Amino acid sequence: TPLYMAPECLRNPADVDARADTYAVGAVAFYMLSGKKLFQTTDDLELTSKVLNEEPPRVSQVAAQPIPVELDLLVQACLEKKREDRPQRAADLLEALDAIAADARD
């Protein structure tokens, strides 16, 4: 659905790579951490416009519980409009999540 689609998927579906999945991970993480959709809209056209043009809120701003700063920043990085600004590989994302988990255990 458009809610979990990276902006480049909407602009040019033929020009998509794995970094679109990173965006989707960020959108799912946002929902899991906050219980809220990334963008609140009434229809898919409005949703598409928001995905393409609006910066999403920080998960820490909408979640009922405190979100660790590092996790907040990682989710935000996954949701960057430009794919070049997102974590570039799944391994990068996993490494960041491992570091956040290690910090939480300390």
C-alpha positions, 0 to 999 in steps of 0.5 A: 500500500502507499503508506509503506511505499518509498517515494521513488516507488511512487515516482518511477516504479521501474527505478527501485532498489533495495533501499525502498525496503529500508523505507518500508522497514521504517514505516512498519517500525514507526507503526509498531513503536507508536501505534499510529500510521506514518501519515494520517489521511482520508484517501490514497491520493492525499497519502501519495502526496504526503509520502512524496512531499511531507517529512514524517513526524519523529516517532518519539513525537507521537509514541506514548512511551519514551523512544531511545534517541538512537532508535528514533534517529534510525527510524527517521533515517529509514524514512528519508525521502532521498534513498541516498540518505537512508541506510544503504544496505540491510547489513547497515540497518542490522548493525545499527539495531544491534548497537541499539540493543547492546546499549539497552542491555548496558 
